[in-house]
């Protein structure tokens, strides 16, 4: 069922990367004062002439966890050409509770907190390939007339496939990178890199035109990147992890209350 794809996430954003164009720099409120001399220390797996992404991935820290040390709440956002969508949605993380909200395609949202999972799909946002009778017949969802939306609530999050937070950063791995200085990304110390080898190591990847990224000095997290690919109009992809208020989520209580799957669950959604 195509709707299963809606239960994964990722989404939209812009960032300032040292060494990028003025247009990118103006879009970010990171407070960076521009690049400085090359740093004396780099995170494990990184250096002045390249990044070993396999070493970075060996760390248990991810964009879902590490930024909690810096911000009370934050967003993980990804922007891509509308006709070349690879992922969907924006992630929002509450640092103190660990709650995660994803804003998905077609106006849908999902919520994760420990074992609890909730999902809402406004009826007026349903795409043509997902008719209402398909939703009406799906026992996992409950329609709520007052809000004209379909809800799901599951107190056993472990039964649902995990998210793919941060996996979209894999698209920068096939290329070469060189350090150009240090900067701060919304107060987080980072090493600024620029594209040094536009020809990808993976023959299945598309050659790049330009690119830059920001790598956390302390945790090796990719906090932002900007990558333009050399294919039919140079499609551009941008990514950023940035402080952001945690969204209102009263709809989660609605999902818990009206969904049949919530029977017997406690009220701590």
Buried (B, 14 or more C-beta within 10 A) or exposed (E): EEBEEBBBBBBBBBBBBBBBEEEBBEBBEBEBEEBEEBBEEBBEBBBEEBBEBEEBBEBEBBBBBBBBEBBEBBBBBBBBBEEEEEBBBBBBBBBEEEBBBBBBBBBBBBBBBEEBBBBBBBBEBBEEEBEEEBBEEEEBBBBBEEBEBBBBBBBEBEEBEEBEBBBBBEBBBBBBBBBBBBBBBBEBBBBBBBBBBBEBEEEEBBEBBBBBBBBBBBBBBBBBBBBBBBEEEEBBBBBBBBBBEBBEBEBBEBBBBBBEBBEEBEEEB
